Amino acid sequence: MIADRPAGSPERVGPQRLPELTTVRILAVDDDVRDLSARALRRRGYTVFEAASGEVALDWWLRSRVRPDLLVTDIVMPGISGPDLARRLTEYHPALRVLFISGYTDAADEAHGPYLAGVPFLQKPFTSRMLAERVRLVLDTSKA
């Protein structure tokens, strides 16, 4: 099931670190740390839609009118892999940016081939701050 939850209560922040105010929509697809990632991104003001698998994400995409700005997906998942999902969704929406996350870099590279080349990647485990910084970098980089 895709969950779209509002940002909720504001994160406690010191004067030097304010949450980002944004209308950016992110589709987070992961069978492992999706909830933690989604919560961290919501605290920074992003609208996050969640899916526990590639199949659920693809089904949601085909039924929804919402077009996220960024796909954050695990590479290795049962069923549709992250690279397969990214390939399919970017066929529908070429402007979609993609950020891969995984704890299995060597196996993922061998299993999913050249599509990974040039696609931003974040190695698990990561902190909320690392995720937010990588997301911001991907969003700020123009899509070729």
The first five atom37 places (N, CA, C, CB, O) and aatype in JSON, in Angstrom:
{
  "aatype": [12, 9, 0, 3, 1, 14, 0, 7, 15, 14, 6, 1, 19, 7, 14, 5, 1, 10, 14, 6, 10, 16, 16, 19, 1, 9, 10, 0, 19, 3, 3, 3, 19, 1, 3, 10, 15, 0, 1, 0, 10, 1, 1, 1, 7, 18, 16, 19, 13, 6, 0, 0, 15, 7, 6, 19, 0, 10, 3, 17, 17, 10, 1, 15, 1, 19, 1, 14, 3, 10, 10, 19, 16, 3, 9, 19, 12, 14, 7, 9, 15, 7, 14, 3, 10, 0, 1, 1, 10, 16, 6, 18, 8, 14, 0, 10, 1, 19, 10, 13, 9, 15, 7, 18, 16, 3, 0, 0, 3, 6, 0, 8, 7, 14, 18, 10, 0, 7, 19, 14, 13, 10, 5, 11, 14, 13, 16, 15, 1, 12, 10, 0, 6, 1, 19, 1, 10, 19, 10, 3, 16, 15, 11, 0],
  "atom_mask": [
    [1, 1, 1, 1, 1],
    [1, 1, 1, 1, 1],
    [1, 1, 1, 1, 1],
    [1, 1, 1, 1, 1],
    [1, 1, 1, 1, 1],
    [1, 1, 1, 1, 1],
    [1, 1, 1, 1, 1],
    [1, 1, 1, 0, 1],
    [1, 1, 1, 1, 1],
    [1, 1, 1, 1, 1],
    [1, 1, 1, 1, 1],
    [1, 1, 1, 1, 1],
    [1, 1, 1, 1, 1],
    [1, 1, 1, 0, 1],
    [1, 1, 1, 1, 1],
    [1, 1, 1, 1, 1],
    [1, 1, 1, 1, 1],
    [1, 1, 1, 1, 1],
    [1, 1, 1, 1, 1],
    [1, 1, 1, 1, 1],
    [1, 1, 1, 1, 1],
    [1, 1, 1, 1, 1],
    [1, 1, 1, 1, 1],
    [1, 1, 1, 1, 1],
    [1, 1, 1, 1, 1],
    [1, 1, 1, 1, 1],
    [1, 1, 1, 1, 1],
    [1, 1, 1, 1, 1],
    [1, 1, 1, 1, 1],
    [1, 1, 1, 1, 1],
    [1, 1, 1, 1, 1],
    [1, 1, 1, 1, 1],
    [1, 1, 1, 1, 1],
    [1, 1, 1, 1, 1],
    [1, 1, 1, 1, 1],
    [1, 1, 1, 1, 1],
    [1, 1, 1, 1, 1],
    [1, 1, 1, 1, 1],
    [1, 1, 1, 1, 1],
    [1, 1, 1, 1, 1],
    [1, 1, 1, 1, 1],
    [1, 1, 1, 1, 1],
    [1, 1, 1, 1, 1],
    [1, 1, 1, 1, 1],
    [1, 1, 1, 0, 1],
    [1, 1, 1, 1, 1],
    [1, 1, 1, 1, 1],
    [1, 1, 1, 1, 1],
    [1, 1, 1, 1, 1],
    [1, 1, 1, 1, 1],
    [1, 1, 1, 1, 1],
    [1, 1, 1, 1, 1],
    [1, 1, 1, 1, 1],
    [1, 1, 1, 0, 1],
    [1, 1, 1, 1, 1],
    [1, 1, 1, 1, 1],
    [1, 1, 1, 1, 1],
    [1, 1, 1, 1, 1],
    [1, 1, 1, 1, 1],
    [1, 1, 1, 1, 1],
    [1, 1, 1, 1, 1],
    [1, 1, 1, 1, 1],
    [1, 1, 1, 1, 1],
    [1, 1, 1, 1, 1],
    [1, 1, 1, 1, 1],
    [1, 1, 1, 1, 1],
    [1, 1, 1, 1, 1],
    [1, 1, 1, 1, 1],
    [1, 1, 1, 1, 1],
    [1, 1, 1, 1, 1],
    [1, 1, 1, 1, 1],
    [1, 1, 1, 1, 1],
    [1, 1, 1, 1, 1],
    [1, 1, 1, 1, 1],
    [1, 1, 1, 1, 1],
    [1, 1, 1, 1, 1],
    [1, 1, 1, 1, 1],
    [1, 1, 1, 1, 1],
    [1, 1, 1, 0, 1],
    [1, 1, 1, 1, 1],
    [1, 1, 1, 1, 1],
    [1, 1, 1, 0, 1],
    [1, 1, 1, 1, 1],
    [1, 1, 1, 1, 1],
    [1, 1, 1, 1, 1],
    [1, 1, 1, 1, 1],
    [1, 1, 1, 1, 1],
    [1, 1, 1, 1, 1],
    [1, 1, 1, 1, 1],
    [1, 1, 1, 1, 1],
    [1, 1, 1, 1, 1],
    [1, 1, 1, 1, 1],
    [1, 1, 1, 1, 1],
    [1, 1, 1, 1, 1],
    [1, 1, 1, 1, 1],
    [1, 1, 1, 1, 1],
    [1, 1, 1, 1, 1],
    [1, 1, 1, 1, 1],
    [1, 1, 1, 1, 1],
    [1, 1, 1, 1, 1],
    [1, 1, 1, 1, 1],
    [1, 1, 1, 1, 1],
    [1, 1, 1, 0, 1],
    [1, 1, 1, 1, 1],
    [1, 1, 1, 1, 1],
    [1, 1, 1, 1, 1],
    [1, 1, 1, 1, 1],
    [1, 1, 1, 1, 1],
    [1, 1, 1, 1, 1],
    [1, 1, 1, 1, 1],
    [1, 1, 1, 1, 1],
    [1, 1, 1, 1, 1],
    [1, 1, 1, 0, 1],
    [1, 1, 1, 1, 1],
    [1, 1, 1, 1, 1],
    [1, 1, 1, 1, 1],
    [1, 1, 1, 1, 1],
    [1, 1, 1, 0, 1],
    [1, 1, 1, 1, 1],
    [1, 1, 1, 1, 1],
    [1, 1, 1, 1, 1],
    [1, 1, 1, 1, 1],
    [1, 1, 1, 1, 1],
    [1, 1, 1, 1, 1],
    [1, 1, 1, 1, 1],
    [1, 1, 1, 1, 1],
    [1, 1, 1, 1, 1],
    [1, 1, 1, 1, 1],
    [1, 1, 1, 1, 1],
    [1, 1, 1, 1, 1],
    [1, 1, 1, 1, 1],
    [1, 1, 1, 1, 1],
    [1, 1, 1, 1, 1],
    [1, 1, 1, 1, 1],
    [1, 1, 1, 1, 1],
    [1, 1, 1, 1, 1],
    [1, 1, 1, 1, 1],
    [1, 1, 1, 1, 1],
    [1, 1, 1, 1, 1],
    [1, 1, 1, 1, 1],
    [1, 1, 1, 1, 1],
    [1, 1, 1, 1, 1],
    [1, 1, 1, 1, 1],
    [1, 1, 1, 1, 1]
  ],
  "atom_positions": [
    [[0.84, -1.18, 0.0], [0.0, 0.0, 0.0], [0.88, 1.24, 0.0], [-0.95, 0.0, 1.21], [1.86, 1.31, 0.74]],
    [[0.55, 2.21, -0.82], [1.25, 3.48, -0.86], [0.71, 4.35, 0.26], [1.1, 4.18, -2.26], [-0.5, 4.48, 0.44]],
    [[1.61, 4.94, 1.01], [1.2, 5.82, 2.09], [1.63, 7.23, 1.77], [1.8, 5.35, 3.43], [2.79, 7.46, 1.41]],
    [[0.74, 8.17, 1.9], [1.06, 9.58, 1.75], [0.67, 10.25, 3.05], [0.34, 10.24, 0.52], [-0.49, 10.59, 3.27]],
    [[1.66, 10.43, 3.89], [1.38, 11.02, 5.19], [1.94, 12.42, 5.22], [1.97, 10.16, 6.33], [3.03, 12.66, 4.69]],
    [[1.23, 13.36, 5.83], [1.76, 14.71, 5.95], [2.99, 14.74, 6.83], [0.7, 15.66, 6.5], [3.27, 13.79, 7.57]],
    [[3.7, 15.8, 6.75], [4.96, 15.93, 7.47], [4.8, 15.72, 8.98], [5.58, 17.28, 7.21], [5.76, 15.35, 9.65]],
    [[3.63, 15.95, 9.5], [3.42, 15.72, 10.93], [3.98, 16.84, 11.76], [0.0, 0.0, 0.0], [4.09, 17.98, 11.31]],
    [[4.34, 16.51, 12.98], [4.85, 17.54, 13.87], [6.25, 17.97, 13.42], [4.87, 17.05, 15.32], [7.04, 17.14, 12.96]],
    [[6.56, 19.23, 13.57], [7.85, 19.73, 13.1], [9.02, 19.13, 13.88], [7.89, 21.23, 13.2], [8.91, 18.84, 15.07]],
    [[10.11, 18.97, 13.18], [11.34, 18.48, 13.81], [11.9, 19.59, 14.69], [12.39, 18.03, 12.73], [11.84, 20.77, 14.33]],
    [[12.45, 19.21, 15.84], [13.11, 20.2, 16.68], [14.44, 20.57, 16.04], [13.31, 19.68, 18.13], [15.28, 19.7, 15.78]],
    [[14.61, 21.85, 15.79], [15.84, 22.28, 15.13], [16.43, 23.46, 15.87], [15.56, 22.66, 13.66], [15.72, 24.28, 16.46]],
    [[17.73, 23.53, 15.83], [18.42, 24.67, 16.4], [18.4, 25.83, 15.42], [0.0, 0.0, 0.0], [17.97, 25.65, 14.28]],
    [[18.84, 26.99, 15.82], [18.78, 28.14, 14.94], [19.64, 27.99, 13.68], [19.2, 29.36, 15.68], [19.38, 28.65, 12.67]],
    [[20.66, 27.14, 13.72], [21.54, 26.98, 12.56], [21.0, 25.99, 11.54], [22.9, 26.55, 13.02], [21.51, 25.96, 10.42]],
    [[20.01, 25.17, 11.86], [19.54, 24.12, 10.95], [18.02, 24.15, 10.87], [20.02, 22.72, 11.41], [17.34, 23.63, 11.76]],
    [[17.47, 24.75, 9.81], [16.03, 24.82, 9.64], [15.59, 23.79, 8.61], [15.59, 26.23, 9.21], [16.34, 23.49, 7.68]],
    [[14.39, 23.24, 8.75], [13.91, 22.28, 7.74], [13.72, 22.97, 6.4], [12.59, 21.63, 8.2], [13.42, 24.16, 6.34]],
    [[13.88, 22.21, 5.34], [13.66, 22.75, 4.0], [12.15, 22.87, 3.77], [14.32, 21.86, 2.91], [11.39, 21.99, 4.16]],
    [[11.75, 23.95, 3.14], [10.35, 24.12, 2.75], [10.3, 23.8, 1.26], [9.81, 25.58, 3.07], [11.01, 24.41, 0.47]],
    [[9.47, 22.85, 0.88], [9.5, 22.37, -0.48], [8.17, 21.8, -0.91], [10.58, 21.34, -0.65], [7.34, 21.43, -0.07]],
    [[7.96, 21.72, -2.2], [6.81, 21.03, -2.75], [7.26, 19.8, -3.52], [5.99, 21.97, -3.67], [6.5, 19.24, -4.31]],
    [[8.48, 19.38, -3.31], [9.04, 18.23, -4.01], [8.37, 16.95, -3.54], [10.57, 18.15, -3.8], [8.16, 16.74, -2.34]],
    [[8.02, 16.1, -4.51], [7.38, 14.81, -4.22], [8.38, 13.69, -4.48], [6.09, 14.61, -5.07], [9.05, 13.66, -5.52]],
    [[8.47, 12.78, -3.53], [9.42, 11.67, -3.61], [8.66, 10.35, -3.48], [10.51, 11.78, -2.52], [7.79, 10.21, -2.62]],
    [[9.0, 9.4, -4.34], [8.48, 8.04, -4.21], [9.6, 7.2, -3.62], [7.99, 7.47, -5.6], [10.63, 7.0, -4.26]],
    [[9.4, 6.7, -2.4], [10.39, 5.9, -1.69], [9.99, 4.43, -1.77], [10.53, 6.36, -0.21], [8.92, 4.04, -1.28]],
    [[10.86, 3.62, -2.39], [10.56, 2.2, -2.58], [11.68, 1.38, -1.97], [10.38, 1.86, -4.1], [12.82, 1.43, -2.42]],
    [[11.34, 0.63, -0.93], [12.34, -0.17, -0.23], [11.62, -1.2, 0.62], [13.28, 0.73, 0.65], [10.58, -0.92, 1.21]],
    [[12.17, -2.39, 0.68], [11.57, -3.43, 1.49], [12.2, -3.5, 2.88], [11.7, -4.78, 0.8], [11.88, -4.39, 3.66]],
    [[13.07, -2.56, 3.18], [13.85, -2.64, 4.41], [13.74, -1.37, 5.26], [15.31, -2.89, 4.08], [13.13, -1.42, 6.34]],
    [[14.3, -0.26, 4.82], [14.36, 0.96, 5.64], [13.48, 2.09, 5.12], [15.8, 1.44, 5.73], [13.72, 3.26, 5.41]],
    [[12.46, 1.74, 4.34], [11.6, 2.74, 3.72], [10.96, 3.68, 4.74], [10.52, 2.06, 2.92], [10.94, 4.9, 4.53]],
    [[10.44, 3.13, 5.82], [9.75, 3.96, 6.81], [10.69, 4.99, 7.43], [9.14, 3.08, 7.9], [10.32, 6.16, 7.59]],
    [[11.88, 4.57, 7.79], [12.86, 5.5, 8.38], [13.26, 6.57, 7.39], [14.1, 4.74, 8.87], [13.36, 7.75, 7.74]],
    [[13.5, 6.17, 6.15], [13.89, 7.14, 5.11], [12.77, 8.13, 4.86], [14.26, 6.41, 3.8], [13.01, 9.34, 4.79]],
    [[11.56, 7.63, 4.73], [10.41, 8.49, 4.46], [10.2, 9.49, 5.6], [9.15, 7.65, 4.26], [9.95, 10.67, 5.36]],
    [[10.31, 9.02, 6.82], [10.15, 9.91, 7.97], [11.21, 11.01, 7.98], [10.22, 9.11, 9.27], [10.9, 12.17, 8.24]],
    [[12.45, 10.65, 7.68], [13.54, 11.63, 7.65], [13.3, 12.69, 6.57], [14.89, 10.93, 7.42], [13.56, 13.87, 6.78]],
    [[12.8, 12.27, 5.43], [12.55, 13.21, 4.34], [11.33, 14.09, 4.62], [12.36, 12.46, 3.03], [11.33, 15.27, 4.27]],
    [[10.31, 13.52, 5.24], [9.13, 14.33, 5.61], [9.51, 15.42, 6.6], [8.03, 13.44, 6.2], [9.0, 16.54, 6.53]],
    [[10.4, 15.09, 7.53], [10.83, 16.11, 8.51], [11.51, 17.28, 7.83], [11.77, 15.48, 9.54], [11.59, 18.37, 8.4]],
    [[12.01, 17.07, 6.64], [12.66, 18.15, 5.9], [11.71, 18.81, 4.9], [13.88, 17.61, 5.16], [12.13, 19.63, 4.08]],
    [[10.42, 18.46, 4.98], [9.41, 19.15, 4.2], [9.02, 18.5, 2.89], [0.0, 0.0, 0.0], [8.18, 19.05, 2.17]],
    [[9.58, 17.36, 2.55], [9.22, 16.68, 1.31], [7.89, 15.94, 1.47], [10.34, 15.71, 0.89], [7.56, 15.48, 2.56]],
    [[7.15, 15.83, 0.38], [5.98, 14.96, 0.33], [6.49, 13.6, -0.12], [4.84, 15.52, -0.63], [7.1, 13.49, -1.19]],
    [[6.24, 12.57, 0.67], [6.8, 11.25, 0.39], [5.68, 10.23, 0.24], [7.77, 10.81, 1.49], [4.81, 10.11, 1.1]],
    [[5.72, 9.51, -0.86], [4.84, 8.38, -1.11], [5.69, 7.12, -0.93], [4.17, 8.44, -2.55], [6.82, 7.07, -1.43]],
    [[5.16, 6.12, -0.24], [5.94, 4.93, 0.09], [5.38, 3.69, -0.59], [5.99, 4.73, 1.59], [4.17, 3.54, -0.75]],
    [[6.3, 2.81, -0.97], [5.91, 1.5, -1.49], [6.91, 0.47, -0.98], [5.85, 1.5, -3.06], [8.11, 0.73, -0.97]],
    [[6.4, -0.68, -0.56], [7.26, -1.73, -0.01], [7.91, -2.59, -1.08], [6.46, -2.6, 0.92], [8.78, -3.41, -0.78]],
    [[7.49, -2.43, -2.34], [8.06, -3.24, -3.41], [7.94, -2.5, -4.73], [7.38, -4.61, -3.5], [7.2, -1.53, -4.86]],
    [[8.69, -2.98, -5.72], [8.6, -2.42, -7.05], [7.22, -2.61, -7.66], [0.0, 0.0, 0.0], [6.72, -1.74, -8.37]],
    [[6.61, -3.76, -7.39], [5.28, -4.04, -7.92], [4.25, -3.05, -7.39], [4.87, -5.47, -7.57], [3.42, -2.53, -8.14]],
    [[4.29, -2.8, -6.09], [3.35, -1.85, -5.48], [3.58, -0.45, -6.04], [3.5, -1.85, -3.93], [2.62, 0.26, -6.32]],
    [[4.84, -0.06, -6.19], [5.16, 1.26, -6.73], [4.66, 1.41, -8.16], [6.67, 1.51, -6.66], [4.08, 2.44, -8.51]],
    [[4.89, 0.4, -8.98], [4.47, 0.46, -10.37], [2.94, 0.51, -10.47], [5.01, -0.75, -11.15], [2.39, 1.27, -11.26]],
    [[2.27, -0.29, -9.67], [0.8, -0.28, -9.66], [0.29, 1.1, -9.25], [0.25, -1.36, -8.71], [-0.62, 1.62, -9.88]],
    [[0.87, 1.69, -8.21], [0.47, 3.03, -7.76], [0.71, 4.04, -8.88], [1.25, 3.44, -6.49], [-0.15, 4.87, -9.15]],
    [[1.86, 3.96, -9.53], [2.22, 4.89, -10.6], [1.17, 4.85, -11.72], [3.62, 4.56, -11.16], [0.72, 5.89, -12.2]],
    [[0.78, 3.65, -12.11], [-0.17, 3.49, -13.21], [-1.57, 3.97, -12.85], [-0.22, 2.05, -13.64], [-2.33, 4.36, -13.74]],
    [[-1.92, 3.93, -11.57], [-3.26, 4.34, -11.12], [-3.33, 5.81, -10.7], [-3.71, 3.46, -9.97], [-4.41, 6.39, -10.64]],
    [[-2.19, 6.41, -10.39], [-2.16, 7.75, -9.81], [-1.93, 8.81, -10.87], [-1.07, 7.83, -8.75], [-1.34, 8.56, -11.92]],
    [[-2.39, 9.99, -10.58], [-2.08, 11.14, -11.43], [-0.86, 11.89, -10.91], [-3.29, 12.09, -11.51], [-0.35, 12.79, -11.58]],
    [[-0.41, 11.54, -9.73], [0.75, 12.19, -9.12], [2.01, 11.72, -9.85], [0.84, 11.87, -7.6], [2.17, 10.53, -10.11]],
    [[2.88, 12.64, -10.16], [4.17, 12.31, -10.75], [5.26, 12.86, -9.85], [4.3, 12.88, -12.2], [5.52, 14.06, -9.81]],
    [[5.9, 11.96, -9.11], [6.97, 12.39, -8.22], [8.13, 13.02, -8.99], [7.48, 11.21, -7.39], [8.32, 12.77, -10.18]],
    [[8.89, 13.83, -8.29], [10.08, 14.46, -8.87], [11.29, 13.54, -8.74], [10.37, 15.8, -8.19], [12.24, 13.63, -9.52]],
    [[11.24, 12.65, -7.74], [12.39, 11.81, -7.44], [11.93, 10.42, -7.01], [13.27, 12.44, -6.34], [10.98, 10.28, -6.23]],
    [[12.61, 9.41, -7.53], [12.43, 8.03, -7.1], [13.64, 7.66, -6.26], [12.25, 7.06, -8.33], [14.77, 7.68, -6.76]],
    [[13.42, 7.31, -5.0], [14.48, 6.78, -4.14], [14.15, 5.31, -3.96], [14.57, 7.54, -2.74], [13.14, 4.96, -3.34]],
    [[15.01, 4.44, -4.51], [14.68, 3.02, -4.48], [15.88, 2.16, -4.14], [14.12, 2.59, -5.81], [17.01, 2.43, -4.55]],
    [[15.59, 1.12, -3.38], [16.59, 0.1, -3.12], [16.89, -0.59, -4.44], [16.09, -0.93, -2.03], [16.02, -0.69, -5.3]],
    [[18.11, -1.05, -4.6], [18.49, -1.74, -5.84], [18.01, -3.18, -5.81], [20.01, -1.7, -6.03], [17.39, -3.66, -6.77]],
    [[18.29, -3.88, -4.71], [17.99, -5.3, -4.63], [16.72, -5.49, -3.8], [19.18, -6.09, -4.0], [16.71, -5.26, -2.59]],
    [[15.64, -5.92, -4.49], [14.36, -6.19, -3.82], [13.76, -7.43, -4.47], [13.38, -4.96, -3.91], [14.05, -7.73, -5.63]],
    [[12.93, -8.14, -3.74], [12.21, -9.26, -4.38], [11.31, -8.73, -5.49], [11.38, -10.05, -3.33], [10.78, -7.63, -5.38]],
    [[11.14, -9.5, -6.54], [10.27, -9.07, -7.63], [10.98, -8.07, -8.52], [0.0, 0.0, 0.0], [12.09, -8.31, -8.98]],
    [[10.33, -6.93, -8.76], [10.91, -5.9, -9.61], [12.05, -5.21, -8.86], [9.83, -4.86, -10.04], [11.85, -4.67, -7.77]],
    [[13.24, -5.25, -9.43], [14.4, -4.6, -8.81], [14.31, -3.08, -8.96], [15.72, -5.13, -9.43], [13.53, -2.58, -9.77]],
    [[15.1, -2.38, -8.19], [15.14, -0.92, -8.29], [15.5, -0.43, -9.69], [0.0, 0.0, 0.0], [14.82, 0.46, -10.21]],
    [[16.55, -0.98, -10.32], [16.87, -0.54, -11.68], [15.76, -0.83, -12.69], [18.14, -1.2, -12.14], [15.51, -0.02, -13.58]],
    [[15.1, -1.98, -12.56], [13.98, -2.29, -13.46], [12.83, -1.3, -13.25], [13.48, -3.74, -13.24], [12.23, -0.82, -14.21]],
    [[12.54, -1.0, -12.0], [11.49, -0.03, -11.69], [11.86, 1.34, -12.26], [11.27, 0.06, -10.16], [11.03, 2.0, -12.88]],
    [[13.09, 1.77, -12.05], [13.54, 3.07, -12.55], [13.43, 3.13, -14.07], [14.98, 3.35, -12.11], [12.98, 4.13, -14.62]],
    [[13.84, 2.07, -14.74], [13.74, 2.03, -16.2], [12.29, 2.22, -16.65], [14.28, 0.69, -16.74], [12.01, 3.01, -17.55]],
    [[11.39, 1.5, -16.02], [9.98, 1.57, -16.4], [9.4, 2.96, -16.14], [9.17, 0.53, -15.65], [8.71, 3.52, -17.0]],
    [[9.68, 3.5, -14.95], [9.08, 4.79, -14.6], [9.67, 5.93, -15.42], [9.28, 5.08, -13.12], [8.95, 6.87, -15.77]],
    [[10.95, 5.88, -15.75], [11.54, 6.95, -16.57], [11.07, 6.86, -18.02], [13.07, 6.88, -16.52], [11.15, 7.85, -18.76]],
    [[10.57, 5.7, -18.45], [9.95, 5.61, -19.78], [8.65, 6.42, -19.79], [9.67, 4.12, -20.17], [8.34, 7.09, -20.78]],
    [[7.9, 6.37, -18.69], [6.66, 7.14, -18.58], [6.94, 8.61, -18.32], [5.79, 6.58, -17.47], [6.2, 9.48, -18.78]],
    [[7.99, 8.89, -17.58], [8.26, 10.25, -17.11], [9.78, 10.51, -17.17], [7.72, 10.47, -15.66], [10.47, 10.35, -16.16]],
    [[10.29, 10.9, -18.35], [11.74, 11.06, -18.52], [12.4, 12.06, -17.57], [12.02, 11.49, -19.92], [13.6, 11.95, -17.31]],
    [[11.65, 13.02, -17.04], [12.23, 14.01, -16.13], [12.41, 13.47, -14.71], [11.36, 15.25, -16.1], [13.0, 14.15, -13.87]],
    [[11.92, 12.28, -14.44], [12.04, 11.69, -13.11], [13.51, 11.49, -12.75], [11.28, 10.34, -13.03], [14.27, 10.88, -13.51]],
    [[13.9, 12.0, -11.61], [15.26, 11.78, -11.12], [15.25, 10.5, -10.28], [15.77, 13.0, -10.27], [14.22, 10.11, -9.73]],
    [[16.42, 9.85, -10.2], [16.52, 8.57, -9.51], [17.71, 8.59, -8.56], [16.64, 7.4, -10.51], [18.78, 9.08, -8.91]],
    [[17.49, 8.06, -7.36], [18.56, 7.82, -6.4], [18.45, 6.38, -5.95], [18.48, 8.81, -5.18], [17.44, 5.97, -5.38]],
    [[19.51, 5.6, -6.2], [19.55, 4.22, -5.75], [20.17, 4.15, -4.37], [20.32, 3.35, -6.74], [21.11, 4.88, -4.06]],
    [[19.63, 3.25, -3.54], [20.23, 2.95, -2.25], [20.39, 1.43, -2.16], [19.34, 3.51, -1.06], [19.58, 0.69, -2.71]],
    [[21.43, 0.99, -1.47], [21.6, -0.45, -1.31], [22.72, -0.74, -0.33], [21.9, -1.13, -2.65], [23.6, 0.09, -0.09]],
    [[22.65, -1.92, 0.23], [23.73, -2.43, 1.06], [24.57, -3.44, 0.32], [0.0, 0.0, 0.0], [25.52, -4.0, 0.88]],
    [[24.23, -3.69, -0.94], [24.89, -4.74, -1.73], [25.5, -4.17, -3.0], [23.9, -5.85, -2.07], [25.06, -4.53, -4.09]],
    [[26.47, -3.31, -2.91], [26.99, -2.63, -4.09], [27.57, -3.57, -5.13], [28.04, -1.65, -3.68], [27.24, -3.44, -6.31]],
    [[28.42, -4.51, -4.76], [29.05, -5.38, -5.75], [28.04, -6.28, -6.43], [30.12, -6.23, -5.09], [28.03, -6.38, -7.66]],
    [[27.2, -6.92, -5.67], [26.2, -7.82, -6.24], [25.21, -7.06, -7.11], [25.46, -8.56, -5.13], [24.81, -7.55, -8.17]],
    [[24.81, -5.88, -6.69], [23.85, -5.09, -7.45], [24.44, -4.67, -8.79], [23.41, -3.86, -6.66], [23.76, -4.73, -9.81]],
    [[25.7, -4.25, -8.8], [26.34, -3.82, -10.03], [26.42, -4.97, -11.03], [27.74, -3.27, -9.75], [26.16, -4.79, -12.22]],
    [[26.79, -6.13, -10.55], [26.88, -7.3, -11.42], [25.49, -7.74, -11.91], [27.57, -8.46, -10.69], [25.33, -8.1, -13.08]],
    [[24.52, -7.72, -11.04], [23.19, -8.22, -11.38], [22.41, -7.28, -12.3], [22.4, -8.46, -10.13], [21.6, -7.74, -13.1]],
    [[22.64, -5.98, -12.19], [21.79, -5.04, -12.91], [22.52, -4.24, -13.98], [21.18, -4.1, -11.95], [21.9, -3.4, -14.63]],
    [[23.8, -4.48, -14.18], [24.53, -3.99, -15.33], [24.69, -2.5, -15.45], [0.0, 0.0, 0.0], [24.72, -1.77, -14.46]],
    [[24.79, -2.04, -16.7], [25.21, -0.68, -16.97], [24.2, 0.41, -16.62], [25.54, -0.56, -18.39], [24.56, 1.58, -16.58]],
    [[22.95, 0.05, -16.35], [21.97, 1.09, -16.0], [22.42, 1.85, -14.76], [20.58, 0.46, -15.76], [22.09, 3.03, -14.61]],
    [[23.14, 1.2, -13.89], [23.59, 1.86, -12.66], [24.64, 2.93, -12.92], [24.13, 0.83, -11.71], [24.79, 3.84, -12.12]],
    [[25.36, 2.82, -14.02], [26.41, 3.79, -14.32], [25.81, 5.19, -14.44], [27.16, 3.41, -15.64], [24.89, 5.42, -15.22]],
    [[26.33, 6.1, -13.66], [25.88, 7.48, -13.72], [24.66, 7.8, -12.89], [0.0, 0.0, 0.0], [24.3, 8.97, -12.76]],
    [[24.01, 6.81, -12.31], [22.84, 7.07, -11.47], [23.33, 7.28, -10.04], [21.79, 5.9, -11.55], [24.08, 6.45, -9.52]],
    [[22.91, 8.37, -9.39], [23.35, 8.61, -8.01], [23.04, 7.42, -7.1], [22.69, 9.87, -7.46], [22.03, 6.74, -7.27]],
    [[23.92, 7.2, -6.15], [23.84, 6.03, -5.29], [24.2, 6.44, -3.86], [24.78, 4.9, -5.79], [25.06, 7.29, -3.64]],
    [[23.51, 5.82, -2.9], [23.81, 6.02, -1.48], [23.9, 4.65, -0.83], [22.72, 6.9, -0.77], [22.96, 3.85, -0.88]],
    [[25.04, 4.39, -0.22], [25.32, 3.09, 0.41], [24.63, 3.01, 1.78], [26.84, 2.87, 0.56], [24.74, 3.93, 2.59]],
    [[23.93, 1.9, 2.03], [23.39, 1.61, 3.36], [24.52, 1.05, 4.21], [22.19, 0.6, 3.29], [25.41, 0.4, 3.67]],
    [[24.51, 1.27, 5.48], [23.59, 2.14, 6.22], [23.97, 3.6, 6.03], [23.6, 1.78, 7.72], [25.13, 3.93, 5.78]],
    [[22.98, 4.47, 6.16], [23.22, 5.91, 6.04], [22.41, 6.61, 7.12], [22.84, 6.43, 4.62], [21.46, 6.07, 7.67]],
    [[22.82, 7.84, 7.41], [22.1, 8.65, 8.39], [21.03, 9.47, 7.69], [23.07, 9.57, 9.18], [21.04, 9.59, 6.46]],
    [[20.12, 10.02, 8.46], [19.09, 10.9, 7.91], [19.72, 12.08, 7.19], [18.15, 11.39, 9.02], [19.26, 12.51, 6.13]],
    [[20.76, 12.6, 7.79], [21.45, 13.75, 7.19], [22.1, 13.37, 5.85], [22.52, 14.29, 8.16], [22.02, 14.13, 4.89]],
    [[22.73, 12.2, 5.8], [23.35, 11.75, 4.55], [22.29, 11.6, 3.46], [24.1, 10.41, 4.76], [22.52, 12.0, 2.31]],
    [[21.15, 11.03, 3.81], [20.07, 10.86, 2.85], [19.57, 12.22, 2.36], [18.91, 10.06, 3.47], [19.42, 12.43, 1.15]],
    [[19.32, 13.12, 3.27], [18.81, 14.45, 2.9], [19.81, 15.2, 2.01], [18.51, 15.28, 4.16], [19.41, 15.86, 1.05]],
    [[21.08, 15.09, 2.32], [22.09, 15.76, 1.5], [22.15, 15.17, 0.1], [23.46, 15.67, 2.16], [22.28, 15.91, -0.88]],
    [[22.07, 13.84, -0.01], [22.13, 13.21, -1.33], [20.87, 13.54, -2.14], [22.29, 11.68, -1.18], [20.96, 13.79, -3.34]],
    [[19.72, 13.54, -1.48], [18.47, 13.9, -2.16], [18.57, 15.31, -2.7], [17.27, 13.77, -1.21], [18.21, 15.57, -3.85]],
    [[19.04, 16.24, -1.88], [19.17, 17.62, -2.32], [20.11, 17.75, -3.51], [19.66, 18.5, -1.17], [19.84, 18.49, -4.45]],
    [[21.23, 17.02, -3.45], [22.2, 17.04, -4.55], [21.56, 16.52, -5.84], [23.45, 16.18, -4.19], [21.73, 17.13, -6.9]],
    [[20.83, 15.42, -5.76], [20.18, 14.84, -6.95], [19.14, 15.82, -7.49], [19.51, 13.47, -6.6], [19.04, 16.01, -8.71]],
    [[18.37, 16.44, -6.62], [17.35, 17.38, -7.08], [17.95, 18.64, -7.69], [16.45, 17.76, -5.93], [17.37, 19.23, -8.61]],
    [[19.1, 19.05, -7.19], [19.74, 20.27, -7.69], [20.52, 20.03, -8.97], [20.65, 20.84, -6.64], [20.91, 21.0, -9.64]],
    [[20.76, 18.79, -9.33], [21.5, 18.46, -10.54], [20.51, 18.33, -11.69], [22.33, 17.15, -10.37], [19.54, 17.59, -11.6]],
    [[20.77, 19.07, -12.76], [19.83, 19.02, -13.89], [19.86, 17.65, -14.55], [20.15, 20.11, -14.93], [20.91, 17.02, -14.64]],
    [[18.71, 17.2, -14.99], [18.59, 15.89, -15.65], [18.94, 16.07, -17.12], [17.15, 15.29, -15.48], [18.37, 16.91, -17.81]],
    [[19.89, 15.24, -17.59], [20.32, 15.36, -18.99], [19.31, 14.76, -19.93], [21.67, 14.7, -19.2], [19.5, 14.77, -21.14]]
  ]
}
